[in-house]
Amino acid sequence: MMSQRMSITPGARMVLVSPTRADCWHSMLALAPDSYSYDYWHKPPVPVIFEIYVFDIVNPEEVLVSLEKFNVTFNPNHTVTYRQRQTFYFDRDLSVGSDNDTFITVNAPLFTVGTLLQYEYPWLQDAVNVLMESLEEKALVNVSVHDIFWGYEDRFLLLVKDVLDKLHLHSKLITGVFGYYMGKNATDDGQYTVRTGTDDLSKFLIIDRWNGLEYLNYWSTQLANMINGTDGSLYPPFVTTDRVLQMYDSNLYRSIAMVYQQKSSVRGIPTLKFVVEDREFANASVNPWNAGFCTPNANYCIPSGVLNCSAMGNGAPLYLSMPHFLGADPYYHRLVTGLSPNREKHQPYFHLHPLTGVCLSAGRRYQLNIQMKEYSYLSKTHGLGFAYVPVLWINGVAKIDGRIQSLFENQIETPLAIIMDFHYALYGIGPVMVLVPLLCYVRHRRRARKQSQPVANGDAPPASTDTERETSPLLTNDTDGPSYTA
């Protein structure tokens, strides 16, 4: 009976190894005010740089981004609600040029007004055209990098706003000021409610709601309006190469899928590289799942590679794509010359630590385009061709530095290696601990059988020493059949 108890105990220890390891991960990563992941999540230590490339000028402008979550509220249903403030700082030392450098680009306010007037009364269209003529508006303007990004007062927009105000017509877009990121500095991009993972680590930081919504209201189908995945900075642990990762990006007004590309490393730390494929921006003829991103419906799909975001821009003819129309239909390259799509430079990517799900390096890359075309009621647009004109593209780069590398290695990699070594050691010791009592049990049974075997003359066999039992054969084969020896 003692041997049987000994054989059961090591088996129980082996079974408990994996749950103990899982508990360790759960205590470290599940989001709680006292967990390891909280500080990393609350105020990400990875420096983020926005590289802004404006077209027709080769100088990239560098903008540092400070990210910090505020109004953090832990909810009783294993979720946490927060907002994340984004503060941008122009870094002249990292930039090739000044943010006051100017370049020639498409006059976005003009084409925005042209789009908004499409379905207005002819007399209003004529009135706006007269204003445009009086100001000598042009289809192309010379503007600084700072102004095109953060906003500038536009004389034409100010006059249009004045006319609309007098007519008691109002537009959120016509404020007299125009900039692609106007009003977005030192602000947040909405209220997030995410899963903490305290009940299920596989749901760690998965977005539950954005601005209180389970679904967006931008697109034409529920599938397209789904809010999937995390915000891209952290993922549930134990990332595998067969997984399709999801990320919600408010700058793209949609969720994006990423697929595994290859093994990689960031500062010597093993990672898995995931990328955004071309099919994410393909139209319904190439990727039927994207039918909901055609505006206003699947019957109005533009060629693959460009996302119509005019509905989210309050009517502005704004279109998003990957930089240099990477992976897009050749149609766009026939409209605009001078582009050089390069997958290494222009494809969005994420390097994830497979065990923790931490993103150690990322490049969020997208391009802003304006649809330029002729409007019959705006004389300044007469004779213009039709094109999707790139204005700027952004490379949101985040990569751990030496300090974060050391912190990660000391608090994650080294303890993990110790845990794994101990884990495998227990698995190696476990079978030995089972085998030893099993052999003892077999030996005990053989000894018992030998002692109870009757002999030919009916006398009890003479006693033997332990040494004799160990050196004498327990079983011999001869022509007369088996005989048991003492």
C-alpha positions as CSV (number, residue, x, y, z in Angstrom):
1,M,0.0,0.0,0.0
2,M,2.9,2.4,0.7
3,S,4.2,1.9,-2.8
4,Q,0.8,2.7,-4.3
5,R,0.6,6.0,-2.3
6,M,4.1,7.0,-3.5
7,S,3.2,6.5,-7.1
8,I,0.1,8.7,-6.9
9,T,1.7,11.7,-5.2
10,P,4.2,12.6,-8.0
11,G,1.4,12.4,-10.6
12,A,-0.6,14.9,-8.7
13,R,2.4,17.3,-8.5
14,M,2.8,17.0,-12.3
15,V,-0.8,18.0,-12.9
16,L,-0.4,21.1,-10.7
17,V,2.6,22.5,-12.6
18,S,0.6,24.1,-15.5
19,P,-2.1,25.7,-13.4
20,T,0.6,27.2,-11.1
21,R,2.3,28.7,-14.2
22,A,-1.0,30.0,-15.5
23,D,-1.7,31.6,-12.1
24,C,1.6,33.3,-12.2
25,W,0.8,34.8,-15.6
26,H,-2.7,35.7,-14.5
27,S,-1.4,37.6,-11.5
28,M,1.2,39.5,-13.6
29,L,-0.9,40.4,-16.6
30,A,-4.5,40.6,-15.7
31,L,-5.3,44.3,-15.4
32,A,-5.6,45.5,-11.9
33,P,-4.2,48.5,-10.0
34,D,-1.5,46.4,-8.4
35,S,-0.6,44.2,-11.4
36,Y,2.6,44.4,-13.3
37,S,0.8,45.2,-16.5
38,Y,-1.0,48.2,-15.0
39,D,1.9,50.7,-15.1
40,Y,2.8,49.7,-18.7
41,W,-0.8,50.1,-19.8
42,H,-1.6,53.2,-17.8
43,K,1.4,55.2,-19.1
44,P,3.1,53.4,-21.9
45,P,6.9,53.8,-21.5
46,V,7.6,53.1,-25.2
47,P,8.4,56.4,-27.0
48,V,6.1,57.1,-29.9
49,I,7.2,59.2,-32.8
50,F,4.9,60.4,-35.6
51,E,6.9,60.8,-38.8
52,I,4.9,63.1,-41.1
53,Y,5.8,63.0,-44.7
54,V,4.1,65.7,-46.9
55,F,4.1,65.1,-50.6
56,D,6.1,67.4,-52.9
57,I,8.6,67.9,-50.1
58,V,11.2,65.3,-49.0
59,N,11.7,66.3,-45.4
60,P,10.0,64.2,-42.8
61,E,8.8,66.1,-39.7
62,E,9.2,64.3,-36.4
63,V,6.5,64.7,-33.7
64,L,6.8,63.1,-30.3
65,V,3.6,61.8,-28.8
66,S,2.9,61.5,-25.1
67,L,0.3,59.0,-24.2
68,E,-1.4,58.7,-20.8
69,K,-4.7,57.2,-19.8
70,F,-7.0,59.2,-17.4
71,N,-10.4,58.9,-15.9
72,V,-9.6,55.2,-15.3
73,T,-12.5,53.4,-13.7
74,F,-12.5,49.7,-12.9
75,N,-16.0,48.2,-13.4
76,P,-17.5,45.2,-11.5
77,N,-18.0,43.2,-14.8
78,H,-14.2,42.7,-15.3
79,T,-13.8,45.8,-17.5
80,V,-12.1,49.1,-17.1
81,T,-13.1,52.4,-18.7
82,Y,-10.7,55.1,-19.5
83,R,-9.6,57.9,-21.9
84,Q,-6.1,58.3,-23.4
85,R,-4.8,61.8,-23.9
86,Q,-2.5,62.3,-26.9
87,T,-0.1,65.2,-26.7
88,F,2.1,66.0,-29.6
89,Y,5.4,67.8,-29.4
90,F,7.4,68.9,-32.5
91,D,11.0,67.7,-32.2
92,R,13.3,69.9,-34.3
93,D,16.4,67.8,-33.5
94,L,14.8,64.7,-35.0
95,S,13.3,66.5,-38.0
96,V,15.1,67.2,-41.2
97,G,13.3,70.5,-41.6
98,S,11.2,73.0,-39.7
99,D,7.5,72.6,-39.3
100,N,7.3,76.1,-40.9
101,D,8.5,74.7,-44.2
102,T,6.0,75.2,-46.9
103,F,4.9,73.0,-49.8
104,I,2.3,73.1,-52.5
105,T,-0.7,70.9,-52.0
106,V,-4.3,70.5,-53.0
107,N,-6.7,73.2,-51.6
108,A,-8.7,70.9,-49.4
109,P,-11.1,73.6,-48.2
110,L,-12.1,74.4,-51.8
111,F,-12.9,70.8,-52.7
112,T,-14.6,70.3,-49.3
113,V,-17.0,73.2,-50.0
114,G,-17.5,71.9,-53.5
115,T,-18.5,68.5,-52.1
116,L,-20.9,70.0,-49.6
117,L,-22.6,72.1,-52.3
118,Q,-23.4,69.2,-54.5
119,Y,-27.0,68.9,-53.4
120,E,-27.7,72.6,-52.4
121,Y,-29.7,75.1,-54.3
122,P,-28.2,76.6,-57.4
123,W,-28.4,80.1,-56.1
124,L,-26.3,79.1,-53.1
125,Q,-23.8,77.5,-55.4
126,D,-23.6,80.7,-57.4
127,A,-23.1,82.8,-54.3
128,V,-20.2,80.7,-53.1
129,N,-18.7,80.8,-56.6
130,V,-18.8,84.6,-56.5
131,L,-17.0,84.6,-53.2
132,M,-14.4,82.3,-54.5
133,E,-13.8,84.5,-57.6
134,S,-13.4,87.6,-55.4
135,L,-10.7,86.0,-53.3
136,E,-8.9,84.5,-56.3
137,E,-9.0,81.1,-54.8
138,K,-6.9,78.4,-56.5
139,A,-7.1,74.7,-56.7
140,L,-3.5,74.4,-55.2
141,V,-2.2,76.3,-52.2
142,N,1.2,76.9,-50.5
143,V,0.9,76.1,-46.8
144,S,3.3,75.1,-44.0
145,V,3.6,71.6,-42.5
146,H,2.4,72.9,-39.2
147,D,-0.7,74.6,-40.6
148,I,-1.8,71.7,-42.8
149,F,-1.6,69.4,-39.7
150,W,-2.9,71.6,-36.9
151,G,-5.0,74.1,-38.7
152,Y,-5.0,77.6,-40.2
153,E,-7.5,80.3,-40.9
154,D,-8.7,80.2,-44.4
155,R,-10.2,83.4,-45.9
156,F,-12.5,81.5,-48.2
157,L,-13.9,79.3,-45.3
158,L,-14.4,82.4,-43.1
159,L,-16.5,84.1,-45.8
160,V,-18.5,80.9,-46.5
161,K,-19.1,80.5,-42.8
162,D,-20.3,84.1,-42.6
163,V,-22.8,83.5,-45.5
164,L,-24.1,80.3,-43.9
165,D,-24.5,82.0,-40.5
166,K,-26.6,84.7,-42.1
167,L,-28.8,82.1,-43.8
168,H,-29.0,80.1,-40.5
169,L,-27.3,77.2,-42.1
170,H,-24.6,75.5,-40.1
171,S,-21.9,73.0,-40.8
172,K,-19.6,71.3,-38.3
173,L,-16.9,71.4,-41.1
174,I,-17.2,75.1,-42.1
175,T,-15.6,76.8,-39.1
176,G,-13.2,79.2,-40.9
177,V,-10.3,77.0,-39.9
178,F,-8.9,74.0,-41.6
179,G,-6.3,71.3,-40.6
180,Y,-6.2,67.6,-40.9
181,Y,-5.5,67.2,-37.1
182,M,-7.2,70.4,-36.0
183,G,-8.3,70.2,-32.4
184,K,-6.7,66.8,-31.8
185,N,-3.6,67.9,-29.8
186,A,-3.8,67.3,-26.0
187,T,-7.1,65.5,-26.5
188,D,-8.3,61.9,-26.5
189,D,-9.9,59.8,-29.3
190,G,-12.8,58.6,-27.3
191,Q,-13.8,56.6,-24.2
192,Y,-12.6,53.0,-24.2
193,T,-14.0,50.1,-22.1
194,V,-11.8,47.1,-22.3
195,R,-11.7,43.7,-20.6
196,T,-9.2,43.4,-17.7
197,G,-8.6,39.7,-18.1
198,T,-9.2,39.0,-14.4
199,D,-11.9,36.5,-15.3
200,D,-10.3,35.2,-18.5
201,L,-6.8,36.1,-19.6
202,S,-7.6,35.4,-23.2
203,K,-9.8,38.5,-23.2
204,F,-7.0,40.8,-21.8
205,L,-7.5,44.4,-23.1
206,I,-10.0,43.3,-25.7
207,I,-12.2,46.3,-26.4
208,D,-15.8,45.9,-25.1
209,R,-17.1,49.3,-26.1
210,W,-15.9,52.6,-27.6
211,N,-17.7,55.7,-26.7
212,G,-20.3,53.5,-25.1
213,L,-20.9,51.7,-28.4
214,E,-20.6,48.0,-29.1
215,Y,-20.7,48.8,-32.9
216,L,-19.7,51.8,-34.9
217,N,-22.2,53.7,-37.0
218,Y,-20.0,54.7,-39.9
219,W,-20.4,51.9,-42.3
220,S,-23.2,50.1,-44.1
221,T,-23.0,46.6,-42.5
222,Q,-22.8,45.4,-38.9
223,L,-19.7,43.4,-39.8
224,A,-17.9,46.5,-41.0
225,N,-19.0,48.3,-37.8
226,M,-17.6,45.7,-35.4
227,I,-15.1,46.9,-32.8
228,N,-12.6,44.1,-32.7
229,G,-9.4,43.4,-30.8
230,T,-7.3,45.8,-28.7
231,D,-5.8,49.2,-29.4
232,G,-2.7,47.6,-30.7
233,S,-0.3,48.2,-27.8
234,L,-1.0,45.0,-25.9
235,Y,-2.6,41.7,-26.7
236,P,-3.6,38.7,-24.7
237,P,-0.6,36.5,-23.8
238,F,0.5,33.4,-25.6
239,V,0.4,34.8,-29.2
240,T,0.7,32.0,-31.8
241,T,1.5,32.2,-35.5
242,D,-1.8,30.9,-36.6
243,R,-3.8,33.7,-35.0
244,V,-5.3,36.6,-36.8
245,L,-5.0,39.6,-34.5
246,Q,-7.5,42.4,-34.5
247,M,-7.0,46.1,-33.7
248,Y,-9.4,49.0,-33.6
249,D,-7.8,52.2,-35.0
250,S,-9.8,55.4,-34.5
251,N,-7.7,57.2,-37.1
252,L,-9.0,54.7,-39.7
253,Y,-12.5,54.6,-38.3
254,R,-12.5,50.8,-38.3
255,S,-11.0,47.6,-37.1
256,I,-8.0,46.1,-38.9
257,A,-6.8,42.5,-39.0
258,M,-3.1,41.5,-38.9
259,V,-1.5,38.2,-39.9
260,Y,1.7,36.6,-38.9
261,Q,4.6,37.2,-41.4
262,Q,7.8,35.9,-39.8
263,K,9.9,35.4,-36.6
264,S,11.7,38.6,-35.6
265,S,13.5,40.2,-32.7
266,V,13.6,43.6,-31.1
267,R,16.8,44.5,-29.3
268,G,17.6,40.8,-29.0
269,I,14.2,39.9,-27.5
270,P,12.4,37.2,-29.6
271,T,9.2,38.5,-31.2
272,L,6.6,37.6,-33.9
273,K,6.1,40.1,-36.7
274,F,2.5,40.7,-37.8
275,V,1.5,42.9,-40.7
276,V,-1.6,44.5,-42.3
277,E,-2.2,42.8,-45.6
278,D,-3.4,44.5,-48.8
279,R,-6.7,42.7,-48.6
280,E,-7.7,44.9,-45.6
281,F,-8.1,47.8,-48.0
282,A,-9.5,45.8,-50.9
283,N,-13.0,46.4,-52.3
284,A,-15.8,43.8,-52.3
285,S,-14.8,42.4,-55.6
286,V,-11.5,41.3,-54.1
287,N,-12.5,40.8,-50.5
288,P,-16.2,40.2,-50.1
289,W,-15.9,40.8,-46.3
290,N,-15.2,44.5,-47.1
291,A,-18.5,45.1,-48.8
292,G,-19.6,47.2,-45.8
293,F,-16.8,49.7,-46.3
294,C,-18.1,50.7,-49.6
295,T,-19.9,54.1,-49.3
296,P,-22.9,54.5,-49.2
297,N,-23.2,50.7,-50.0
298,A,-21.6,47.8,-51.9
299,N,-22.9,49.2,-55.2
300,Y,-20.5,52.2,-54.8
301,C,-17.1,50.5,-54.3
302,I,-14.1,52.4,-55.6
303,P,-11.0,50.5,-56.8
304,S,-9.2,48.5,-54.2
305,G,-6.7,50.1,-51.8
306,V,-8.4,53.2,-50.7
307,L,-11.0,53.8,-48.0
308,N,-13.7,56.4,-48.5
309,C,-13.9,58.3,-45.2
310,S,-16.0,61.3,-46.3
311,A,-18.9,60.3,-44.1
312,M,-16.6,60.5,-41.0
313,G,-15.2,63.8,-42.2
314,N,-18.6,65.5,-42.2
315,G,-18.6,65.4,-46.0
316,A,-15.0,66.4,-46.7
317,P,-13.6,64.3,-49.6
318,L,-11.2,62.5,-47.4
319,Y,-9.8,59.1,-48.4
320,L,-7.3,56.9,-46.5
321,S,-4.9,54.3,-47.9
322,M,-1.5,52.8,-47.1
323,P,1.4,55.1,-48.0
324,H,2.2,55.6,-51.7
325,F,-1.0,53.6,-52.4
326,L,0.9,50.4,-51.4
327,G,-1.1,47.3,-52.6
328,A,-3.7,49.5,-54.2
329,D,-5.2,49.1,-57.7
330,P,-2.9,50.4,-60.4
331,Y,-5.7,52.9,-61.2
332,Y,-4.5,55.3,-58.5
333,H,-0.9,55.3,-59.8
334,R,-2.2,56.3,-63.3
335,L,-3.8,59.4,-61.8
336,V,-0.8,60.6,-59.8
337,T,2.8,60.2,-60.8
338,G,6.0,60.2,-58.6
339,L,4.9,57.6,-56.1
340,S,7.2,54.7,-55.1
341,P,5.4,52.1,-52.9
342,N,7.8,50.0,-50.9
343,R,6.6,47.2,-48.6
344,E,9.4,47.6,-46.1
345,K,8.8,51.3,-45.8
346,H,5.1,51.6,-46.1
347,Q,3.4,48.4,-44.8
348,P,2.0,48.6,-41.2
349,Y,3.7,46.2,-38.9
350,F,3.7,45.0,-35.2
351,H,6.4,43.0,-33.4
352,L,4.8,41.2,-30.5
353,H,6.4,39.3,-27.6
354,P,4.7,35.9,-28.0
355,L,4.3,35.0,-24.3
356,T,3.2,38.3,-22.9
357,G,1.5,39.9,-25.9
358,V,3.4,43.1,-25.4
359,C,4.1,45.1,-28.6
360,L,7.8,45.9,-28.5
361,S,7.9,47.7,-31.9
362,A,5.3,49.0,-34.3
363,G,4.8,51.1,-37.4
364,R,1.2,52.4,-37.9
365,R,1.3,53.8,-41.4
366,Y,-1.5,55.4,-43.3
367,Q,-1.9,58.1,-46.0
368,L,-4.4,61.0,-46.2
369,N,-5.8,61.7,-49.7
370,I,-8.2,64.3,-51.1
371,Q,-10.4,63.6,-54.0
372,M,-9.9,66.4,-56.6
373,K,-12.4,66.8,-59.4
374,E,-14.2,69.4,-61.4
375,Y,-17.5,71.0,-60.1
376,S,-19.7,72.7,-62.7
377,Y,-20.8,75.4,-60.2
378,L,-17.2,76.3,-59.2
379,S,-15.3,78.0,-62.0
380,K,-11.9,77.6,-60.3
381,T,-12.2,73.8,-60.7
382,H,-13.0,73.9,-64.4
383,G,-10.5,72.0,-66.5
384,L,-9.2,70.0,-63.6
385,G,-8.7,66.3,-64.0
386,F,-10.0,63.7,-61.6
387,A,-7.6,62.2,-59.0
388,Y,-7.1,61.1,-55.5
389,V,-4.3,63.4,-54.5
390,P,-2.0,62.3,-51.6
391,V,-1.5,65.1,-49.1
392,L,0.6,63.5,-46.3
393,W,1.4,60.1,-44.9
394,I,2.1,59.3,-41.3
395,N,4.5,56.7,-39.8
396,G,3.6,56.2,-36.2
397,V,6.7,54.5,-34.9
398,A,7.0,53.0,-31.4
399,K,10.0,50.9,-30.3
400,I,11.4,50.1,-26.9
401,D,14.7,51.8,-26.0
402,G,17.6,50.4,-24.0
403,R,16.0,51.3,-20.6
404,I,12.8,49.5,-21.4
405,Q,14.7,46.6,-22.9
406,S,16.6,46.1,-19.6
407,L,13.4,46.5,-17.6
408,F,11.6,43.9,-19.8
409,E,14.5,41.4,-19.6
410,N,14.8,41.7,-15.8
411,Q,11.1,41.6,-15.0
412,I,9.9,39.3,-17.7
413,E,12.5,37.4,-19.7
414,T,14.8,36.3,-16.8
415,P,12.0,35.3,-14.4
416,L,10.3,33.5,-17.3
417,A,13.4,31.5,-18.1
418,I,13.6,30.4,-14.5
419,I,10.0,29.5,-14.4
420,M,10.3,27.5,-17.7
421,D,13.5,25.7,-16.5
422,F,11.8,24.8,-13.2
423,H,8.7,23.8,-15.2
424,Y,10.6,21.4,-17.5
425,A,12.7,20.1,-14.6
426,L,9.6,19.1,-12.8
427,Y,8.4,17.3,-15.9
428,G,11.7,15.5,-16.0
429,I,11.7,14.6,-12.3
430,G,8.1,13.5,-12.4
431,P,8.5,10.3,-14.4
432,V,11.5,9.4,-12.3
433,M,9.5,9.8,-9.1
434,V,6.8,7.5,-10.6
435,L,9.3,4.9,-11.9
436,V,11.3,4.5,-8.7
437,P,8.3,3.4,-6.5
438,L,7.1,1.3,-9.4
439,L,10.3,-0.6,-9.5
440,C,10.3,-0.9,-5.7
441,Y,6.8,-2.3,-6.0
442,V,7.8,-4.9,-8.6
443,R,10.8,-5.9,-6.6
444,H,8.6,-6.3,-3.5
445,R,6.1,-8.4,-5.4
446,R,8.8,-10.7,-6.8
447,R,10.3,-11.1,-3.4
448,A,6.9,-12.0,-1.9
449,R,6.3,-14.6,-4.6
450,K,9.7,-16.1,-4.1
451,Q,9.2,-16.4,-0.4
452,S,5.8,-18.1,-0.8
453,Q,7.0,-20.6,-3.5
454,P,7.0,-24.3,-2.2
455,V,10.2,-26.4,-2.5
456,A,10.5,-30.0,-3.5
457,N,11.2,-31.6,-0.1
458,G,8.6,-29.6,1.6
459,D,11.1,-27.8,3.8
460,A,11.2,-24.0,4.1
461,P,14.0,-22.6,2.1
462,P,17.0,-21.2,4.0
463,A,17.1,-17.5,4.7
464,S,19.4,-15.5,2.5
465,T,21.0,-12.1,2.8
466,D,20.0,-9.0,0.8
467,T,23.2,-9.2,-1.1
468,E,22.5,-12.8,-2.1
469,R,19.0,-11.8,-3.4
470,E,20.4,-8.9,-5.4
471,T,23.2,-11.0,-7.1
472,S,21.3,-14.2,-7.6
473,P,19.0,-14.5,-10.7
474,L,15.3,-14.3,-9.8
475,L,14.4,-16.4,-12.8
476,T,16.4,-18.8,-14.9
477,N,15.5,-20.6,-18.1
478,D,16.6,-24.2,-18.6
479,T,15.4,-27.2,-20.4
480,D,13.5,-28.5,-17.4
481,G,11.4,-25.3,-17.1
482,P,11.6,-22.4,-14.7
483,S,13.0,-22.9,-11.3
484,Y,13.0,-20.4,-8.5
485,T,16.2,-20.0,-6.6
486,A,17.0,-18.5,-3.3
